[in-house]
Amino acid sequence: MATRITTTAADTAKDAVHFTPTAVCRSFSRLLVALAGHVEAERDIQHVSCWDPAFMDWGRQAERARDEVLSSLDAVDRAAPERPEDRPLQRIALLTGSMIRTTDAEEFAHLHGLVDRFPGLFSCPAASAASLRVNQMLVTAKARLADLATLSEYVDADAPDAMMPAGDVPPLAM
C-alpha cells in the first residue's frame, strides 16, 4: 500500500502570494517586450541598403516598433506608483525614453552610462518577493539598453545616412 507523503514544503508559495503586479509592473513588462521588438526591427534594417525592395517593409516595421516602445514608455510614466519597488522601474523607463529620443550619440552614451554610475537608483535593495521580481525586470531592461547601445541608429546618430554612399546608387532597371 502507498504511503502519502507531502513533498512540497508548506511555506513554499508564501512569498509568491505577496507579489501582485502593479500597474507600473504590468506596463513595464509590456515595455520590455516592445523594447526587444524595437531592437530586433532596428537590427533588421541596420545593414540593408535602402534600395533593397524589402527595405520599405522593414523600415515601416521599425517605425511601428519604435512607436510601440514610445507608447509603452508613456504608459509606464502615466501609471501611479503603488509601492517603493515601482520607482526604479519608472526611473529606468524615463532613462530609456531619453536615450531613444535623443539625436546626439554623445548624449546617448552619457545617458547609458548613468545606469552604471548610479546603480542604487536602478535596483531594489530589499529582499521581498516584489523587489526580487522588480530586480529581475531591471536586469532585463539593462540588457535591452545594452542592445540599444550596439545599434548604429543610436551610436552613429550624428553620422550622415551611412546606408549607401550617393555615388553607389544603382541604375534604374528598365
C-alpha atoms as a printed R data frame, in Angstrom:
    type eleno elety resid chain resno      x      y       z
1   ATOM     1    CA   MET     A     1  0.000  0.000   0.000
2   ATOM     2    CA   ALA     A     2  1.274  3.510  -0.833
3   ATOM     3    CA   THR     A     3  2.065  5.998   1.860
4   ATOM     4    CA   ARG     A     4  1.054  9.587   1.212
5   ATOM     5    CA   ILE     A     5  3.988 11.975   1.590
6   ATOM     6    CA   THR     A     6  3.896 15.708   1.037
7   ATOM     7    CA   THR     A     7  6.985 16.603  -0.993
8   ATOM     8    CA   THR     A     8  6.410 20.352  -1.153
9   ATOM     9    CA   ALA     A     9  7.067 22.452   1.910
10  ATOM    10    CA   ALA     A    10  4.006 24.173   3.330
11  ATOM    11    CA   ASP     A    11  5.528 27.663   3.071
12  ATOM    12    CA   THR     A    12  6.901 27.328  -0.472
13  ATOM    13    CA   ALA     A    13  4.369 29.691  -2.021
14  ATOM    14    CA   LYS     A    14  4.311 32.047   0.931
15  ATOM    15    CA   ASP     A    15  6.271 34.909  -0.702
16  ATOM    16    CA   ALA     A    16  4.666 34.415  -4.108
17  ATOM    17    CA   VAL     A    17  1.266 35.185  -2.606
18  ATOM    18    CA   HIS     A    18  2.526 38.617  -1.555
19  ATOM    19    CA   PHE     A    19  3.596 39.628  -5.055
20  ATOM    20    CA   THR     A    20  0.843 41.163  -7.082
21  ATOM    21    CA   PRO     A    21  1.781 43.137 -10.166
22  ATOM    22    CA   THR     A    22  1.020 46.820 -10.020
23  ATOM    23    CA   ALA     A    23  0.040 48.987 -12.970
24  ATOM    24    CA   VAL     A    24  3.681 50.058 -13.264
25  ATOM    25    CA   CYS     A    25  4.868 46.421 -13.313
26  ATOM    26    CA   ARG     A    26  2.337 45.448 -15.971
27  ATOM    27    CA   SER     A    27  3.205 48.465 -18.120
28  ATOM    28    CA   PHE     A    28  6.909 47.830 -17.670
29  ATOM    29    CA   SER     A    29  6.510 44.204 -18.740
30  ATOM    30    CA   ARG     A    30  4.868 45.388 -21.952
31  ATOM    31    CA   LEU     A    31  7.720 47.885 -22.376
32  ATOM    32    CA   LEU     A    32 10.310 45.101 -22.181
33  ATOM    33    CA   VAL     A    33  8.535 43.177 -24.936
34  ATOM    34    CA   ALA     A    34  8.244 46.315 -27.083
35  ATOM    35    CA   LEU     A    35 11.900 47.185 -26.496
36  ATOM    36    CA   ALA     A    36 13.004 43.725 -27.637
37  ATOM    37    CA   GLY     A    37 10.874 44.142 -30.771
38  ATOM    38    CA   HIS     A    38 12.397 47.557 -31.421
39  ATOM    39    CA   VAL     A    39 15.951 46.228 -31.138
40  ATOM    40    CA   GLU     A    40 15.118 43.343 -33.464
41  ATOM    41    CA   ALA     A    41 13.493 45.623 -36.044
42  ATOM    42    CA   GLU     A    42 16.429 48.035 -35.985
43  ATOM    43    CA   ARG     A    43 18.878 45.169 -36.408
44  ATOM    44    CA   ASP     A    44 16.908 44.021 -39.450
45  ATOM    45    CA   ILE     A    45 17.475 47.331 -41.243
46  ATOM    46    CA   GLN     A    46 20.914 48.126 -39.843
47  ATOM    47    CA   HIS     A    47 22.918 46.711 -42.749
48  ATOM    48    CA   VAL     A    48 20.342 46.833 -45.523
49  ATOM    49    CA   SER     A    49 20.592 49.093 -48.496
50  ATOM    50    CA   CYS     A    50 17.714 51.500 -48.918
51  ATOM    51    CA   TRP     A    51 17.490 50.236 -52.499
52  ATOM    52    CA   ASP     A    52 16.600 46.739 -51.330
53  ATOM    53    CA   PRO     A    53 12.916 46.070 -52.175
54  ATOM    54    CA   ALA     A    54 12.287 44.673 -48.691
55  ATOM    55    CA   PHE     A    55 13.638 47.799 -47.020
56  ATOM    56    CA   MET     A    56 10.340 49.693 -47.162
57  ATOM    57    CA   ASP     A    57  8.509 46.983 -45.260
58  ATOM    58    CA   TRP     A    58 11.325 46.562 -42.749
59  ATOM    59    CA   GLY     A    59 11.502 50.327 -42.334
60  ATOM    60    CA   ARG     A    60  7.780 50.508 -41.566
61  ATOM    61    CA   GLN     A    61  8.128 47.657 -39.070
62  ATOM    62    CA   ALA     A    62 10.970 49.505 -37.365
63  ATOM    63    CA   GLU     A    63  8.883 52.681 -37.153
64  ATOM    64    CA   ARG     A    64  5.940 50.751 -35.683
65  ATOM    65    CA   ALA     A    65  8.245 49.065 -33.164
66  ATOM    66    CA   ARG     A    66  9.648 52.444 -32.117
67  ATOM    67    CA   ASP     A    67  6.132 53.883 -31.759
68  ATOM    68    CA   GLU     A    68  5.146 50.891 -29.637
69  ATOM    69    CA   VAL     A    69  8.134 51.486 -27.352
70  ATOM    70    CA   LEU     A    70  7.264 55.163 -27.008
71  ATOM    71    CA   SER     A    71  3.630 54.398 -26.161
72  ATOM    72    CA   SER     A    72  4.766 51.780 -23.617
73  ATOM    73    CA   LEU     A    73  7.108 54.338 -22.077
74  ATOM    74    CA   ASP     A    74  4.207 56.765 -21.784
75  ATOM    75    CA   ALA     A    75  2.100 54.065 -20.098
76  ATOM    76    CA   VAL     A    76  4.821 53.419 -17.501
77  ATOM    77    CA   ASP     A    77  5.154 57.165 -16.932
78  ATOM    78    CA   ARG     A    78  1.390 57.661 -16.533
79  ATOM    79    CA   ALA     A    79  0.938 54.771 -14.087
80  ATOM    80    CA   ALA     A    80  0.941 55.852 -10.457
81  ATOM    81    CA   PRO     A    81  3.490 54.048  -8.274
82  ATOM    82    CA   GLU     A    82  1.761 51.839  -5.718
83  ATOM    83    CA   ARG     A    83  4.837 50.668  -3.807
84  ATOM    84    CA   PRO     A    84  8.504 51.642  -3.478
85  ATOM    85    CA   GLU     A    85  9.578 48.928  -5.932
86  ATOM    86    CA   ASP     A    86  7.787 50.805  -8.731
87  ATOM    87    CA   ARG     A    87 10.169 53.771  -8.528
88  ATOM    88    CA   PRO     A    88 13.264 52.082 -10.084
89  ATOM    89    CA   LEU     A    89 11.080 50.797 -12.922
90  ATOM    90    CA   GLN     A    90  9.869 54.307 -13.645
91  ATOM    91    CA   ARG     A    91 13.406 55.698 -13.409
92  ATOM    92    CA   ILE     A    92 14.821 53.268 -15.931
93  ATOM    93    CA   ALA     A    93 11.812 53.829 -18.187
94  ATOM    94    CA   LEU     A    94 12.471 57.583 -18.055
95  ATOM    95    CA   LEU     A    95 16.130 56.956 -18.888
96  ATOM    96    CA   THR     A    96 15.174 54.618 -21.743
97  ATOM    97    CA   GLY     A    97 12.842 57.237 -23.183
98  ATOM    98    CA   SER     A    98 15.560 59.869 -23.050
99  ATOM    99    CA   MET     A    99 18.012 57.514 -24.732
100 ATOM   100    CA   ILE     A   100 15.618 56.667 -27.553
101 ATOM   101    CA   ARG     A   101 14.506 60.243 -28.147
102 ATOM   102    CA   THR     A   102 17.985 61.803 -28.278
103 ATOM   103    CA   THR     A   103 19.575 62.537 -31.621
104 ATOM   104    CA   ASP     A   104 23.074 63.063 -30.210
105 ATOM   105    CA   ALA     A   105 25.301 59.971 -29.953
106 ATOM   106    CA   GLU     A   106 27.372 61.567 -27.188
107 ATOM   107    CA   GLU     A   107 24.267 62.282 -25.103
108 ATOM   108    CA   PHE     A   108 23.074 58.717 -25.725
109 ATOM   109    CA   ALA     A   109 26.380 57.345 -24.410
110 ATOM   110    CA   HIS     A   110 26.209 59.646 -21.375
111 ATOM   111    CA   LEU     A   111 22.651 58.549 -20.578
112 ATOM   112    CA   HIS     A   112 23.579 54.898 -20.998
113 ATOM   113    CA   GLY     A   113 26.479 55.379 -18.578
114 ATOM   114    CA   LEU     A   114 24.143 56.631 -15.847
115 ATOM   115    CA   VAL     A   115 22.946 53.080 -15.207
116 ATOM   116    CA   ASP     A   116 26.440 52.059 -14.089
117 ATOM   117    CA   ARG     A   117 27.230 55.339 -12.329
118 ATOM   118    CA   PHE     A   118 24.113 55.246 -10.139
119 ATOM   119    CA   PRO     A   119 23.256 51.565  -9.594
120 ATOM   120    CA   GLY     A   120 21.212 52.320  -6.473
121 ATOM   121    CA   LEU     A   121 18.680 54.281  -8.496
122 ATOM   122    CA   PHE     A   122 18.068 51.322 -10.800
123 ATOM   123    CA   SER     A   123 17.691 48.469  -8.302
124 ATOM   124    CA   CYS     A   124 15.677 47.385  -5.270
125 ATOM   125    CA   PRO     A   125 17.748 46.660  -2.148
126 ATOM   126    CA   ALA     A   126 15.024 44.803  -0.227
127 ATOM   127    CA   ALA     A   127 14.675 41.028  -0.317
128 ATOM   128    CA   SER     A   128 10.911 40.790  -0.659
129 ATOM   129    CA   ALA     A   129  9.207 38.878  -3.454
130 ATOM   130    CA   ALA     A   130  8.258 42.154  -5.142
131 ATOM   131    CA   SER     A   131 11.796 43.536  -5.068
132 ATOM   132    CA   LEU     A   132 13.250 40.266  -6.387
133 ATOM   133    CA   ARG     A   133 10.786 40.339  -9.272
134 ATOM   134    CA   VAL     A   134 11.476 44.016  -9.979
135 ATOM   135    CA   ASN     A   135 15.242 43.408  -9.894
136 ATOM   136    CA   GLN     A   136 14.794 40.671 -12.496
137 ATOM   137    CA   MET     A   137 12.843 43.105 -14.690
138 ATOM   138    CA   LEU     A   138 15.568 45.723 -14.218
139 ATOM   139    CA   VAL     A   139 18.281 43.248 -15.257
140 ATOM   140    CA   THR     A   140 16.315 42.540 -18.431
141 ATOM   141    CA   ALA     A   141 15.866 46.258 -19.076
142 ATOM   142    CA   LYS     A   142 19.605 46.877 -18.629
143 ATOM   143    CA   ALA     A   143 20.316 44.115 -21.149
144 ATOM   144    CA   ARG     A   144 17.918 45.770 -23.617
145 ATOM   145    CA   LEU     A   145 19.672 49.117 -23.095
146 ATOM   146    CA   ALA     A   146 22.997 47.422 -23.812
147 ATOM   147    CA   ASP     A   147 21.437 46.043 -27.012
148 ATOM   148    CA   LEU     A   148 20.285 49.548 -27.960
149 ATOM   149    CA   ALA     A   149 23.835 50.805 -27.473
150 ATOM   150    CA   THR     A   150 25.044 48.436 -30.217
151 ATOM   151    CA   LEU     A   151 22.655 49.805 -32.849
152 ATOM   152    CA   SER     A   152 24.058 52.218 -35.398
153 ATOM   153    CA   GLU     A   153 20.955 54.434 -35.177
154 ATOM   154    CA   TYR     A   154 21.948 55.444 -31.664
155 ATOM   155    CA   VAL     A   155 25.718 55.074 -31.721
156 ATOM   156    CA   ASP     A   156 26.179 56.796 -35.081
157 ATOM   157    CA   ALA     A   157 23.300 59.225 -34.656
158 ATOM   158    CA   ASP     A   158 25.359 62.220 -35.823
159 ATOM   159    CA   ALA     A   159 26.780 60.450 -38.870
160 ATOM   160    CA   PRO     A   160 25.137 61.156 -42.212
161 ATOM   161    CA   ASP     A   161 22.967 58.392 -43.604
162 ATOM   162    CA   ALA     A   162 25.533 55.624 -43.924
163 ATOM   163    CA   MET     A   163 23.363 53.097 -45.723
164 ATOM   164    CA   MET     A   164 24.756 53.768 -49.175
165 ATOM   165    CA   PRO     A   165 27.048 56.491 -50.451
166 ATOM   166    CA   ALA     A   166 25.463 58.779 -53.041
167 ATOM   167    CA   GLY     A   167 27.878 57.625 -55.774
168 ATOM   168    CA   ASP     A   168 26.794 53.989 -55.371
169 ATOM   169    CA   VAL     A   169 23.203 54.498 -56.475
170 ATOM   170    CA   PRO     A   170 22.311 51.593 -58.770
171 ATOM   171    CA   PRO     A   171 20.949 52.397 -62.213
172 ATOM   172    CA   LEU     A   172 17.215 52.106 -62.741
173 ATOM   173    CA   ALA     A   173 16.178 48.808 -64.265
174 ATOM   174    CA   MET     A   174 14.164 49.278 -67.427
